[in-house]
Amino acid sequence: MRESGELDPGADPRELSVAVIAALQGGYLLAETMQGERPLMVALDMALGQVKGHVRTCAPA
């Protein structure tokens, strides 16, 4: 995404990827503990929302 210009220059792809993986692992753990998928869905929605917040609306010229 950074190479194609889709990601804001100030965004750190490594940090964003760690956040997504952490949300996936934490959400999965909570889903297993609570015996329902909702915690996983909420965690992933929030993590992907964070990534989307760093996506450029217009590609650079």
C-alpha distance matrix in Angstrom:
0.0 3.8 5.5 5.3 6.2 5.0 5.4 9.1 10.3 12.6 10.5 11.0 8.6 11.9 13.8 11.7 12.0 15.6 16.2 15.1 17.3 20.1 20.1 20.4 23.1 25.0 24.8 26.1 28.9 29.9 29.9 32.1 34.4 34.7 35.0 32.6 29.0 28.6 27.5 24.6 23.5 23.8 21.9 18.9 19.0 19.1 16.2 13.9 15.3 14.3 10.6 11.2 13.1 10.2 8.3 9.8 12.5 12.7 10.6 12.3 15.3
3.8 0.0 3.8 5.5 5.1 5.9 4.8 7.4 7.2 9.9 8.6 9.1 7.7 11.1 13.1 11.8 12.7 16.0 16.8 16.6 18.7 21.1 21.6 22.3 24.7 26.4 26.6 28.1 30.6 31.7 32.1 34.2 36.3 36.8 37.3 35.1 31.6 31.0 29.6 26.9 26.0 25.9 23.7 21.1 21.3 20.7 17.8 16.0 17.0 15.3 11.9 12.8 13.7 10.2 9.2 10.0 13.3 13.1 10.6 11.2 14.3
5.5 3.8 0.0 3.8 5.5 7.7 8.2 10.5 9.8 13.0 12.2 12.4 10.8 13.8 16.3 15.3 15.6 18.9 20.1 19.6 21.3 24.0 24.7 25.0 27.4 29.4 29.6 30.8 33.4 34.7 34.8 36.9 39.1 39.7 40.0 37.8 34.3 33.9 32.7 29.8 28.9 29.1 27.0 24.2 24.4 24.2 21.2 19.2 20.4 19.0 15.4 16.1 17.3 13.9 12.3 12.4 15.3 14.2 11.0 11.1 13.3
5.3 5.5 3.8 0.0 3.8 5.6 7.8 10.6 11.1 14.4 13.6 14.6 12.9 16.2 18.3 16.6 17.0 20.6 21.3 20.4 22.5 25.3 25.4 25.6 28.4 30.2 30.0 31.2 34.1 35.2 35.0 37.2 39.6 39.9 40.0 37.5 33.9 33.4 32.5 29.7 28.3 28.7 27.0 24.0 23.7 23.9 21.2 18.7 19.7 18.9 15.3 15.1 16.6 13.5 11.1 10.6 12.8 11.4 8.1 9.0 11.1
6.2 5.1 5.5 3.8 0.0 3.8 5.6 7.4 8.1 11.6 11.4 13.2 12.4 16.1 17.5 15.8 17.1 20.5 20.7 20.3 22.8 25.2 25.1 25.9 28.7 30.1 30.0 31.6 34.3 35.1 35.2 37.6 39.7 39.8 40.3 37.7 34.1 33.3 32.3 29.7 28.3 28.1 26.5 23.7 23.1 22.8 20.5 18.1 18.4 17.3 14.1 13.6 14.3 11.1 8.9 7.7 10.2 8.8 5.8 6.3 9.3
5.0 5.9 7.7 5.6 3.8 0.0 3.8 6.7 9.0 11.8 10.6 12.6 11.5 15.3 16.3 13.9 15.3 18.8 18.5 17.7 20.5 22.8 22.3 23.1 26.1 27.4 26.9 28.7 31.5 32.1 32.0 34.6 36.7 36.6 37.0 34.3 30.7 29.7 28.9 26.4 24.8 24.6 23.2 20.4 19.6 19.4 17.3 14.7 14.9 14.2 11.0 10.0 11.2 8.5 5.6 5.3 7.8 7.8 6.0 8.3 11.6
5.4 4.8 8.2 7.8 5.6 3.8 0.0 3.8 6.2 8.3 6.8 9.0 8.5 12.3 12.9 10.9 12.8 16.0 15.7 15.5 18.4 20.3 20.1 21.3 24.1 25.2 25.1 27.1 29.6 30.1 30.5 33.1 34.9 35.0 35.7 33.2 29.7 28.6 27.3 25.1 23.7 23.2 21.4 19.0 18.4 17.6 15.3 13.3 13.4 11.9 8.8 8.9 9.3 5.8 4.6 5.6 9.2 10.0 8.8 10.2 13.9
9.1 7.4 10.5 10.6 7.4 6.7 3.8 0.0 3.8 5.5 5.5 8.8 9.8 13.4 13.3 11.9 14.6 17.2 16.6 17.2 20.2 21.6 21.4 23.2 25.8 26.4 26.6 28.9 31.1 31.4 32.1 34.9 36.3 36.4 37.4 35.0 31.6 30.2 28.7 26.8 25.5 24.4 22.6 20.7 19.9 18.4 16.4 15.0 14.3 12.2 10.1 10.2 9.1 5.5 5.9 5.7 9.4 10.2 9.7 10.1 13.9
10.3 7.2 9.8 11.1 8.1 9.0 6.2 3.8 0.0 3.8 5.6 8.1 9.8 12.9 13.3 12.9 15.5 17.7 17.8 18.9 21.5 22.8 23.2 25.0 27.3 28.0 28.6 30.8 32.8 33.4 34.4 36.9 38.2 38.6 39.8 37.6 34.3 33.0 31.2 29.2 28.3 27.2 25.1 23.3 22.9 21.2 18.9 17.9 17.5 15.0 12.9 13.6 12.5 8.8 9.6 9.2 12.8 12.8 11.5 10.8 14.2
12.6 9.9 13.0 14.4 11.6 11.8 8.3 5.5 3.8 0.0 3.8 6.5 9.5 12.0 11.4 11.6 14.7 16.2 16.0 17.7 20.3 21.0 21.6 23.8 25.8 26.2 27.1 29.5 31.2 31.6 32.9 35.4 36.5 36.9 38.4 36.3 33.3 31.8 29.7 28.0 27.4 25.9 23.6 22.3 22.0 19.8 17.6 17.3 16.7 13.6 12.4 13.6 11.7 8.4 10.7 11.0 14.6 15.3 14.7 14.2 17.7
10.5 8.6 12.2 13.6 11.4 10.6 6.8 5.5 5.6 3.8 0.0 3.8 6.2 9.0 8.3 7.9 11.0 12.8 12.5 14.0 16.6 17.5 18.0 20.1 22.2 22.7 23.5 25.8 27.6 28.1 29.3 31.8 33.0 33.4 34.8 32.8 29.7 28.3 26.2 24.4 23.8 22.5 20.1 18.7 18.6 16.6 14.1 13.8 13.7 10.5 9.0 10.9 9.6 6.3 8.9 10.5 14.1 15.5 14.9 15.3 19.0
11.0 9.1 12.4 14.6 13.2 12.6 9.0 8.8 8.1 6.5 3.8 0.0 3.8 5.5 5.4 6.3 8.7 10.1 10.8 12.6 14.5 15.5 16.7 18.6 20.2 21.1 22.3 24.4 25.9 26.9 28.2 30.4 31.6 32.4 33.8 32.1 29.1 28.1 25.7 23.7 23.7 22.6 19.7 18.4 19.1 17.1 14.0 14.3 15.0 11.7 10.0 12.9 12.2 9.3 11.6 13.7 17.3 18.6 17.5 17.9 21.4
8.6 7.7 10.8 12.9 12.4 11.5 8.5 9.8 9.8 9.5 6.2 3.8 0.0 3.8 5.5 5.0 6.0 8.6 9.8 10.5 12.3 14.1 15.3 16.5 18.3 19.7 20.7 22.3 24.2 25.5 26.5 28.4 30.1 31.0 31.9 30.2 27.0 26.5 24.3 21.8 21.8 21.4 18.5 16.6 17.6 16.3 12.8 12.7 14.2 11.5 8.9 12.0 12.5 9.7 11.1 13.7 17.2 18.4 17.1 18.0 21.5
11.9 11.1 13.8 16.2 16.1 15.3 12.3 13.4 12.9 12.0 9.0 5.5 3.8 0.0 3.8 5.4 5.1 6.2 8.6 10.0 10.6 12.1 14.2 15.3 16.5 18.0 19.6 21.0 22.4 24.1 25.4 26.9 28.4 29.8 30.8 29.5 26.6 26.3 23.8 21.3 22.0 21.6 18.2 16.8 18.5 17.0 13.4 14.1 16.0 13.1 11.2 14.7 15.2 12.8 14.6 17.4 20.8 22.2 20.9 21.7 25.1
13.8 13.1 16.3 18.3 17.5 16.3 12.9 13.3 13.3 11.4 8.3 5.4 5.5 3.8 0.0 3.8 5.4 5.1 6.2 8.7 10.0 10.4 12.2 14.2 15.3 16.1 17.8 19.7 20.9 22.1 23.7 25.6 26.6 27.8 29.2 27.9 25.2 24.4 21.7 19.7 20.4 19.4 16.0 15.2 16.7 14.6 11.2 12.7 14.0 10.8 10.0 13.6 13.5 11.7 14.3 17.2 20.6 22.5 21.7 22.7 26.3
11.7 11.8 15.3 16.6 15.8 13.9 10.9 11.9 12.9 11.6 7.9 6.3 5.0 5.4 3.8 0.0 3.8 5.5 5.1 6.3 8.8 9.9 10.6 12.4 14.4 15.2 16.1 18.2 20.0 20.9 22.0 24.2 25.6 26.3 27.5 25.8 22.8 21.9 19.6 17.4 17.6 16.7 13.7 12.3 13.5 11.7 8.2 9.1 10.7 7.8 6.4 10.2 10.6 9.2 11.4 14.8 17.8 20.0 19.5 21.0 24.7
12.0 12.7 15.6 17.0 17.1 15.3 12.8 14.6 15.5 14.7 11.0 8.7 6.0 5.1 5.4 3.8 0.0 3.8 5.4 5.1 6.2 8.5 9.9 10.6 12.3 14.1 15.1 16.4 18.3 19.9 20.7 22.5 24.2 25.3 26.1 24.6 21.6 21.4 19.1 16.5 17.0 17.0 13.7 11.9 14.0 13.0 9.2 9.9 12.5 10.5 8.7 12.3 13.6 12.3 13.7 17.2 20.1 22.1 21.2 22.9 26.3
15.6 16.0 18.9 20.6 20.5 18.8 16.0 17.2 17.7 16.2 12.8 10.1 8.6 6.2 5.1 5.5 3.8 0.0 3.8 5.5 5.2 6.0 8.5 9.8 10.5 11.9 13.7 15.1 16.3 18.0 19.5 21.0 22.3 23.7 24.9 23.8 21.2 21.0 18.2 15.9 17.2 16.8 13.2 12.4 14.9 13.3 9.8 11.7 14.1 11.7 11.1 14.8 15.6 14.7 16.7 20.2 23.1 25.3 24.6 26.1 29.6
16.2 16.8 20.1 21.3 20.7 18.5 15.7 16.6 17.8 16.0 12.5 10.8 9.8 8.6 6.2 5.1 5.4 3.8 0.0 3.8 5.5 5.1 6.1 8.5 9.9 10.3 11.7 13.9 15.2 16.1 17.6 19.7 20.8 21.7 23.1 21.8 19.1 18.4 15.5 13.6 14.6 13.6 10.0 9.7 11.7 9.8 6.5 9.1 11.0 8.7 9.0 12.6 13.2 13.1 15.4 19.0 21.6 24.2 24.1 25.9 29.5
15.1 16.6 19.6 20.4 20.3 17.7 15.5 17.2 18.9 17.7 14.0 12.6 10.5 10.0 8.7 6.3 5.1 5.5 3.8 0.0 3.8 5.5 5.1 6.1 8.7 9.9 10.2 12.0 14.2 15.2 15.9 18.1 19.8 20.5 21.4 19.7 16.7 16.3 14.0 11.4 12.1 12.0 8.7 7.1 9.6 8.9 5.3 7.0 10.0 8.8 8.4 11.6 13.2 13.4 14.9 18.6 20.9 23.5 23.4 25.6 29.1
17.3 18.7 21.3 22.5 22.8 20.5 18.4 20.2 21.5 20.3 16.6 14.5 12.3 10.6 10.0 8.8 6.2 5.2 5.5 3.8 0.0 3.8 5.4 5.0 6.1 8.5 9.7 10.4 12.2 14.1 15.0 16.4 18.2 19.6 20.3 19.3 16.6 16.9 14.4 11.6 13.2 13.7 10.2 9.1 12.4 11.9 8.7 10.6 13.7 12.6 12.1 15.3 17.0 16.9 18.3 22.0 24.4 26.9 26.4 28.5 32.0
20.1 21.1 24.0 25.3 25.2 22.8 20.3 21.6 22.8 21.0 17.5 15.5 14.1 12.1 10.4 9.9 8.5 6.0 5.1 5.5 3.8 0.0 3.8 5.4 5.2 5.9 8.1 9.7 10.5 12.0 13.8 15.3 16.3 17.8 19.2 18.4 16.2 16.1 12.9 11.0 13.2 12.8 9.0 9.4 12.6 11.3 8.8 11.7 14.1 12.7 13.3 16.6 17.6 17.9 19.9 23.6 26.0 28.7 28.6 30.5 34.1
20.1 21.6 24.7 25.4 25.1 22.3 20.1 21.4 23.2 21.6 18.0 16.7 15.3 14.2 12.2 10.6 9.9 8.5 6.1 5.1 5.4 3.8 0.0 3.8 5.5 5.2 5.6 8.1 9.7 10.3 11.6 13.8 15.0 15.8 17.1 15.7 13.3 12.7 9.7 7.8 9.6 9.0 5.2 5.9 9.1 8.1 6.3 9.3 11.5 11.0 12.1 14.8 16.0 17.1 18.9 22.6 24.6 27.6 27.8 30.1 33.7
20.4 22.3 25.0 25.6 25.9 23.1 21.3 23.2 25.0 23.8 20.1 18.6 16.5 15.3 14.2 12.4 10.6 9.8 8.5 6.1 5.0 5.4 3.8 0.0 3.8 5.6 5.2 5.9 8.5 10.0 10.2 12.1 14.1 15.1 15.6 14.3 11.6 12.2 9.8 6.7 8.9 9.9 6.8 6.2 10.0 10.4 8.5 10.4 13.4 13.5 13.7 16.3 18.2 19.0 20.2 24.0 25.9 28.7 28.7 31.2 34.6
23.1 24.7 27.4 28.4 28.7 26.1 24.1 25.8 27.3 25.8 22.2 20.2 18.3 16.5 15.3 14.4 12.3 10.5 9.9 8.7 6.1 5.2 5.5 3.8 0.0 3.8 5.5 5.1 6.2 8.7 9.8 10.6 12.3 14.1 14.9 14.5 12.7 13.6 10.8 8.5 11.6 12.3 9.2 9.7 13.4 13.3 11.5 14.0 16.7 16.3 16.8 19.7 21.2 21.9 23.4 27.2 29.2 32.0 31.9 34.2 37.7
25.0 26.4 29.4 30.2 30.1 27.4 25.2 26.4 28.0 26.2 22.7 21.1 19.7 18.0 16.1 15.2 14.1 11.9 10.3 9.9 8.5 5.9 5.2 5.6 3.8 0.0 3.8 5.4 5.1 6.2 8.5 9.9 10.5 12.0 13.7 13.4 12.0 12.1 8.6 7.6 10.9 10.6 7.6 9.6 12.8 12.1 11.2 14.2 16.3 15.9 17.2 19.9 21.0 22.1 24.0 27.8 29.7 32.7 33.0 35.3 38.9
24.8 26.6 29.6 30.0 30.0 26.9 25.1 26.6 28.6 27.1 23.5 22.3 20.7 19.6 17.8 16.1 15.1 13.7 11.7 10.2 9.7 8.1 5.6 5.2 5.5 3.8 0.0 3.8 5.5 5.2 6.0 8.6 9.8 10.3 11.5 10.3 8.5 8.5 5.3 3.9 7.3 7.6 5.4 7.3 10.3 10.6 10.4 12.9 14.9 15.4 16.7 18.8 20.3 21.9 23.4 27.1 28.6 31.7 32.3 34.9 38.4
26.1 28.1 30.8 31.2 31.6 28.7 27.1 28.9 30.8 29.5 25.8 24.4 22.3 21.0 19.7 18.2 16.4 15.1 13.9 12.0 10.4 9.7 8.1 5.9 5.1 5.4 3.8 0.0 3.8 5.4 5.0 6.1 8.5 9.8 10.0 9.5 8.0 9.6 7.4 5.3 9.0 10.5 8.8 9.7 13.0 13.8 13.3 15.3 17.7 18.4 19.2 21.3 23.1 24.5 25.7 29.4 30.9 33.9 34.2 36.8 40.3
28.9 30.6 33.4 34.1 34.3 31.5 29.6 31.1 32.8 31.2 27.6 25.9 24.2 22.4 20.9 20.0 18.3 16.3 15.2 14.2 12.2 10.5 9.7 8.5 6.2 5.1 5.5 3.8 0.0 3.8 5.5 5.2 6.1 8.5 9.6 10.4 10.1 11.4 8.7 8.1 11.9 12.6 10.8 12.6 15.7 15.9 15.5 18.0 20.2 20.5 21.6 24.0 25.4 26.7 28.3 32.1 33.8 36.8 37.1 39.5 43.1
29.9 31.7 34.7 35.2 35.1 32.1 30.1 31.4 33.4 31.6 28.1 26.9 25.5 24.1 22.1 20.9 19.9 18.0 16.1 15.2 14.1 12.0 10.3 10.0 8.7 6.2 5.2 5.4 3.8 0.0 3.8 5.4 5.0 5.8 8.0 8.3 8.6 8.9 5.9 7.1 10.5 10.6 9.6 12.2 14.6 14.7 15.2 17.8 19.4 20.0 21.7 23.7 24.9 26.7 28.3 32.0 33.4 36.7 37.3 39.9 43.5
29.9 32.1 34.8 35.0 35.2 32.0 30.5 32.1 34.4 32.9 29.3 28.2 26.5 25.4 23.7 22.0 20.7 19.5 17.6 15.9 15.0 13.8 11.6 10.2 9.8 8.5 6.0 5.0 5.5 3.8 0.0 3.8 5.5 5.2 5.5 5.1 5.2 6.7 5.3 5.8 8.9 10.1 10.0 11.8 14.1 15.2 15.8 17.8 19.6 20.8 22.1 23.7 25.4 27.3 28.5 32.2 33.2 36.5 37.1 40.0 43.4
32.1 34.2 36.9 37.2 37.6 34.6 33.1 34.9 36.9 35.4 31.8 30.4 28.4 26.9 25.6 24.2 22.5 21.0 19.7 18.1 16.4 15.3 13.8 12.1 10.6 9.9 8.6 6.1 5.2 5.4 3.8 0.0 3.8 5.5 4.9 6.7 7.9 10.2 9.1 9.1 12.4 13.9 13.4 14.9 17.6 18.6 18.8 20.8 22.9 23.9 25.0 26.9 28.6 30.3 31.4 35.2 36.4 39.5 40.0 42.7 46.1
34.4 36.3 39.1 39.6 39.7 36.7 34.9 36.3 38.2 36.5 33.0 31.6 30.1 28.4 26.6 25.6 24.2 22.3 20.8 19.8 18.2 16.3 15.0 14.1 12.3 10.5 9.8 8.5 6.1 5.0 5.5 3.8 0.0 3.8 5.5 8.1 10.1 11.4 9.7 11.0 14.2 14.8 14.4 16.7 19.1 19.6 20.1 22.5 24.2 24.9 26.5 28.5 29.8 31.6 33.1 36.8 38.1 41.4 42.0 44.7 48.2
34.7 36.8 39.7 39.9 39.8 36.6 35.0 36.4 38.6 36.9 33.4 32.4 31.0 29.8 27.8 26.3 25.3 23.7 21.7 20.5 19.6 17.8 15.8 15.1 14.1 12.0 10.3 9.8 8.5 5.8 5.2 5.5 3.8 0.0 3.8 5.5 8.3 8.9 8.1 10.3 12.8 13.3 13.8 16.2 18.0 18.7 19.9 22.1 23.4 24.6 26.4 27.9 29.2 31.4 32.8 36.4 37.3 40.7 41.6 44.5 47.9
35.0 37.3 40.0 40.0 40.3 37.0 35.7 37.4 39.8 38.4 34.8 33.8 31.9 30.8 29.2 27.5 26.1 24.9 23.1 21.4 20.3 19.2 17.1 15.6 14.9 13.7 11.5 10.0 9.6 8.0 5.5 4.9 5.5 3.8 0.0 3.8 7.1 9.1 9.5 10.7 12.9 14.4 15.2 16.8 18.7 20.1 21.1 22.8 24.4 25.9 27.3 28.7 30.4 32.5 33.5 37.1 37.9 41.2 42.0 45.0 48.3
32.6 35.1 37.8 37.5 37.7 34.3 33.2 35.0 37.6 36.3 32.8 32.1 30.2 29.5 27.9 25.8 24.6 23.8 21.8 19.7 19.3 18.4 15.7 14.3 14.5 13.4 10.3 9.5 10.4 8.3 5.1 6.7 8.1 5.5 3.8 0.0 3.8 5.7 7.2 8.4 9.8 11.5 12.9 14.3 15.7 17.5 18.8 20.1 21.6 23.5 24.8 25.8 27.6 30.0 30.8 34.3 34.8 38.2 39.1 42.2 45.5
29.0 31.6 34.3 33.9 34.1 30.7 29.7 31.6 34.3 33.3 29.7 29.1 27.0 26.6 25.2 22.8 21.6 21.2 19.1 16.7 16.6 16.2 13.3 11.6 12.7 12.0 8.5 8.0 10.1 8.6 5.2 7.9 10.1 8.3 7.1 3.8 0.0 3.8 5.8 5.5 6.4 8.9 10.3 11.0 12.4 14.6 15.8 16.7 18.3 20.4 21.5 22.4 24.4 26.7 27.3 30.8 31.3 34.6 35.5 38.6 41.8
28.6 31.0 33.9 33.4 33.3 29.7 28.6 30.2 33.0 31.8 28.3 28.1 26.5 26.3 24.4 21.9 21.4 21.0 18.4 16.3 16.9 16.1 12.7 12.2 13.6 12.1 8.5 9.6 11.4 8.9 6.7 10.2 11.4 8.9 9.1 5.7 3.8 0.0 3.9 5.4 5.1 6.1 8.6 10.0 10.5 12.3 14.3 15.3 16.3 18.5 20.1 20.7 22.4 25.0 25.8 29.2 29.6 33.0 34.3 37.4 40.7
27.5 29.6 32.7 32.5 32.3 28.9 27.3 28.7 31.2 29.7 26.2 25.7 24.3 23.8 21.7 19.6 19.1 18.2 15.5 14.0 14.4 12.9 9.7 9.8 10.8 8.6 5.3 7.4 8.7 5.9 5.3 9.1 9.7 8.1 9.5 7.2 5.8 3.9 0.0 3.8 5.5 5.2 6.1 8.6 9.9 10.7 12.3 14.2 15.3 16.8 18.6 19.9 21.2 23.5 24.8 28.4 29.2 32.7 33.7 36.6 40.1
24.6 26.9 29.8 29.7 29.7 26.4 25.1 26.8 29.2 28.0 24.4 23.7 21.8 21.3 19.7 17.4 16.5 15.9 13.6 11.4 11.6 11.0 7.8 6.7 8.5 7.6 3.9 5.3 8.1 7.1 5.8 9.1 11.0 10.3 10.7 8.4 5.5 5.4 3.8 0.0 3.8 5.5 5.2 6.1 8.5 10.0 10.6 12.1 14.0 15.5 16.7 18.1 19.9 21.9 22.9 26.5 27.5 30.7 31.5 34.4 37.8
23.5 26.0 28.9 28.3 28.3 24.8 23.7 25.5 28.3 27.4 23.8 23.7 21.8 22.0 20.4 17.6 17.0 17.2 14.6 12.1 13.2 13.2 9.6 8.9 11.6 10.9 7.3 9.0 11.9 10.5 8.9 12.4 14.2 12.8 12.9 9.8 6.4 5.1 5.5 3.8 0.0 3.8 5.5 5.3 6.0 8.6 9.9 10.5 12.0 14.2 15.4 16.0 18.1 20.4 21.0 24.5 25.0 28.4 29.4 32.5 35.8
23.8 25.9 29.1 28.7 28.1 24.6 23.2 24.4 27.2 25.9 22.5 22.6 21.4 21.6 19.4 16.7 17.0 16.8 13.6 12.0 13.7 12.8 9.0 9.9 12.3 10.6 7.6 10.5 12.6 10.6 10.1 13.9 14.8 13.3 14.4 11.5 8.9 6.1 5.2 5.5 3.8 0.0 3.8 5.5 5.1 6.2 8.6 10.0 10.5 12.5 14.5 15.1 16.4 19.1 20.2 23.6 24.3 27.8 29.1 32.0 35.5
21.9 23.7 27.0 27.0 26.5 23.2 21.4 22.6 25.1 23.6 20.1 19.7 18.5 18.2 16.0 13.7 13.7 13.2 10.0 8.7 10.2 9.0 5.2 6.8 9.2 7.6 5.4 8.8 10.8 9.6 10.0 13.4 14.4 13.8 15.2 12.9 10.3 8.6 6.1 5.2 5.5 3.8 0.0 3.8 5.5 5.3 6.2 8.6 9.8 10.8 12.7 14.3 15.4 17.6 19.1 22.7 23.9 27.3 28.2 30.9 34.4
18.9 21.1 24.2 24.0 23.7 20.4 19.0 20.7 23.3 22.3 18.7 18.4 16.6 16.8 15.2 12.3 11.9 12.4 9.7 7.1 9.1 9.4 5.9 6.2 9.7 9.6 7.3 9.7 12.6 12.2 11.8 14.9 16.7 16.2 16.8 14.3 11.0 10.0 8.6 6.1 5.3 5.5 3.8 0.0 3.8 5.4 5.0 6.0 8.3 9.8 10.6 12.0 14.0 15.8 16.7 20.4 21.5 24.7 25.4 28.3 31.7
19.0 21.3 24.4 23.7 23.1 19.6 18.4 19.9 22.9 22.0 18.6 19.1 17.6 18.5 16.7 13.5 14.0 14.9 11.7 9.6 12.4 12.6 9.1 10.0 13.4 12.8 10.3 13.0 15.7 14.6 14.1 17.6 19.1 18.0 18.7 15.7 12.4 10.5 9.9 8.5 6.0 5.1 5.5 3.8 0.0 3.8 5.6 5.3 6.0 8.6 10.0 10.3 12.1 14.6 15.3 18.7 19.4 22.8 24.0 27.0 30.4
19.1 20.7 24.2 23.9 22.8 19.4 17.6 18.4 21.2 19.8 16.6 17.1 16.3 17.0 14.6 11.7 13.0 13.3 9.8 8.9 11.9 11.3 8.1 10.4 13.3 12.1 10.6 13.8 15.9 14.7 15.2 18.6 19.6 18.7 20.1 17.5 14.6 12.3 10.7 10.0 8.6 6.2 5.3 5.4 3.8 0.0 3.8 5.5 5.0 6.3 8.9 9.8 10.5 13.1 14.7 18.1 19.2 22.7 23.9 26.6 30.1
16.2 17.8 21.2 21.2 20.5 17.3 15.3 16.4 18.9 17.6 14.1 14.0 12.8 13.4 11.2 8.2 9.2 9.8 6.5 5.3 8.7 8.8 6.3 8.5 11.5 11.2 10.4 13.3 15.5 15.2 15.8 18.8 20.1 19.9 21.1 18.8 15.8 14.3 12.3 10.6 9.9 8.6 6.2 5.0 5.6 3.8 0.0 3.8 5.3 5.1 6.6 8.8 9.9 11.5 13.2 16.9 18.5 21.7 22.4 24.9 28.5
13.9 16.0 19.2 18.7 18.1 14.7 13.3 15.0 17.9 17.3 13.8 14.3 12.7 14.1 12.7 9.1 9.9 11.7 9.1 7.0 10.6 11.7 9.3 10.4 14.0 14.2 12.9 15.3 18.0 17.8 17.8 20.8 22.5 22.1 22.8 20.1 16.7 15.3 14.2 12.1 10.5 10.0 8.6 6.0 5.3 5.5 3.8 0.0 3.8 5.3 5.0 6.1 8.5 10.1 10.8 14.4 15.7 18.9 19.6 22.4 25.9
15.3 17.0 20.4 19.7 18.4 14.9 13.4 14.3 17.5 16.7 13.7 15.0 14.2 16.0 14.0 10.7 12.5 14.1 11.0 10.0 13.7 14.1 11.5 13.4 16.7 16.3 14.9 17.7 20.2 19.4 19.6 22.9 24.2 23.4 24.4 21.6 18.3 16.3 15.3 14.0 12.0 10.5 9.8 8.3 6.0 5.0 5.3 3.8 0.0 3.8 5.4 5.0 6.1 9.0 10.0 13.3 14.2 17.7 19.1 21.8 25.3
14.3 15.3 19.0 18.9 17.3 14.2 11.9 12.2 15.0 13.6 10.5 11.7 11.5 13.1 10.8 7.8 10.5 11.7 8.7 8.8 12.6 12.7 11.0 13.5 16.3 15.9 15.4 18.4 20.5 20.0 20.8 23.9 24.9 24.6 25.9 23.5 20.4 18.5 16.8 15.5 14.2 12.5 10.8 9.8 8.6 6.3 5.1 5.3 3.8 0.0 3.8 5.5 5.1 7.0 9.3 12.7 14.5 17.7 18.7 20.9 24.6
10.6 11.9 15.4 15.3 14.1 11.0 8.8 10.1 12.9 12.4 9.0 10.0 8.9 11.2 10.0 6.4 8.7 11.1 9.0 8.4 12.1 13.3 12.1 13.7 16.8 17.2 16.7 19.2 21.6 21.7 22.1 25.0 26.5 26.4 27.3 24.8 21.5 20.1 18.6 16.7 15.4 14.5 12.7 10.6 10.0 8.9 6.6 5.0 5.4 3.8 0.0 3.8 5.3 5.4 6.8 10.5 12.7 15.6 16.0 18.3 22.0
11.2 12.8 16.1 15.1 13.6 10.0 8.9 10.2 13.6 13.6 10.9 12.9 12.0 14.7 13.6 10.2 12.3 14.8 12.6 11.6 15.3 16.6 14.8 16.3 19.7 19.9 18.8 21.3 24.0 23.7 23.7 26.9 28.5 27.9 28.7 25.8 22.4 20.7 19.9 18.1 16.0 15.1 14.3 12.0 10.3 9.8 8.8 6.1 5.0 5.5 3.8 0.0 3.8 5.3 5.1 8.5 9.8 13.0 14.1 16.9 20.4
13.1 13.7 17.3 16.6 14.3 11.2 9.3 9.1 12.5 11.7 9.6 12.2 12.5 15.2 13.5 10.6 13.6 15.6 13.2 13.2 17.0 17.6 16.0 18.2 21.2 21.0 20.3 23.1 25.4 24.9 25.4 28.6 29.8 29.2 30.4 27.6 24.4 22.4 21.2 19.9 18.1 16.4 15.4 14.0 12.1 10.5 9.9 8.5 6.1 5.1 5.3 3.8 0.0 3.8 5.7 8.3 9.8 13.1 14.6 16.8 20.4
10.2 10.2 13.9 13.5 11.1 8.5 5.8 5.5 8.8 8.4 6.3 9.3 9.7 12.8 11.7 9.2 12.3 14.7 13.1 13.4 16.9 17.9 17.1 19.0 21.9 22.1 21.9 24.5 26.7 26.7 27.3 30.3 31.6 31.4 32.5 30.0 26.7 25.0 23.5 21.9 20.4 19.1 17.6 15.8 14.6 13.1 11.5 10.1 9.0 7.0 5.4 5.3 3.8 0.0 3.8 6.4 9.3 11.8 12.5 14.2 17.9
8.3 9.2 12.3 11.1 8.9 5.6 4.6 5.9 9.6 10.7 8.9 11.6 11.1 14.6 14.3 11.4 13.7 16.7 15.4 14.9 18.3 19.9 18.9 20.2 23.4 24.0 23.4 25.7 28.3 28.3 28.5 31.4 33.1 32.8 33.5 30.8 27.3 25.8 24.8 22.9 21.0 20.2 19.1 16.7 15.3 14.7 13.2 10.8 10.0 9.3 6.8 5.1 5.7 3.8 0.0 3.8 6.4 8.8 9.4 11.9 15.5
9.8 10.0 12.4 10.6 7.7 5.3 5.6 5.7 9.2 11.0 10.5 13.7 13.7 17.4 17.2 14.8 17.2 20.2 19.0 18.6 22.0 23.6 22.6 24.0 27.2 27.8 27.1 29.4 32.1 32.0 32.2 35.2 36.8 36.4 37.1 34.3 30.8 29.2 28.4 26.5 24.5 23.6 22.7 20.4 18.7 18.1 16.9 14.4 13.3 12.7 10.5 8.5 8.3 6.4 3.8 0.0 3.8 5.4 6.5 8.7 12.2
12.5 13.3 15.3 12.8 10.2 7.8 9.2 9.4 12.8 14.6 14.1 17.3 17.2 20.8 20.6 17.8 20.1 23.1 21.6 20.9 24.4 26.0 24.6 25.9 29.2 29.7 28.6 30.9 33.8 33.4 33.2 36.4 38.1 37.3 37.9 34.8 31.3 29.6 29.2 27.5 25.0 24.3 23.9 21.5 19.4 19.2 18.5 15.7 14.2 14.5 12.7 9.8 9.8 9.3 6.4 3.8 0.0 3.8 6.8 9.6 12.4
12.7 13.1 14.2 11.4 8.8 7.8 10.0 10.2 12.8 15.3 15.5 18.6 18.4 22.2 22.5 20.0 22.1 25.3 24.2 23.5 26.9 28.7 27.6 28.7 32.0 32.7 31.7 33.9 36.8 36.7 36.5 39.5 41.4 40.7 41.2 38.2 34.6 33.0 32.7 30.7 28.4 27.8 27.3 24.7 22.8 22.7 21.7 18.9 17.7 17.7 15.6 13.0 13.1 11.8 8.8 5.4 3.8 0.0 3.8 6.4 8.8
10.6 10.6 11.0 8.1 5.8 6.0 8.8 9.7 11.5 14.7 14.9 17.5 17.1 20.9 21.7 19.5 21.2 24.6 24.1 23.4 26.4 28.6 27.8 28.7 31.9 33.0 32.3 34.2 37.1 37.3 37.1 40.0 42.0 41.6 42.0 39.1 35.5 34.3 33.7 31.5 29.4 29.1 28.2 25.4 24.0 23.9 22.4 19.6 19.1 18.7 16.0 14.1 14.6 12.5 9.4 6.5 6.8 3.8 0.0 3.8 6.5
12.3 11.2 11.1 9.0 6.3 8.3 10.2 10.1 10.8 14.2 15.3 17.9 18.0 21.7 22.7 21.0 22.9 26.1 25.9 25.6 28.5 30.5 30.1 31.2 34.2 35.3 34.9 36.8 39.5 39.9 40.0 42.7 44.7 44.5 45.0 42.2 38.6 37.4 36.6 34.4 32.5 32.0 30.9 28.3 27.0 26.6 24.9 22.4 21.8 20.9 18.3 16.9 16.8 14.2 11.9 8.7 9.6 6.4 3.8 0.0 3.8
15.3 14.3 13.3 11.1 9.3 11.6 13.9 13.9 14.2 17.7 19.0 21.4 21.5 25.1 26.3 24.7 26.3 29.6 29.5 29.1 32.0 34.1 33.7 34.6 37.7 38.9 38.4 40.3 43.1 43.5 43.4 46.1 48.2 47.9 48.3 45.5 41.8 40.7 40.1 37.8 35.8 35.5 34.4 31.7 30.4 30.1 28.5 25.9 25.3 24.6 22.0 20.4 20.4 17.9 15.5 12.2 12.4 8.8 6.5 3.8 0.0
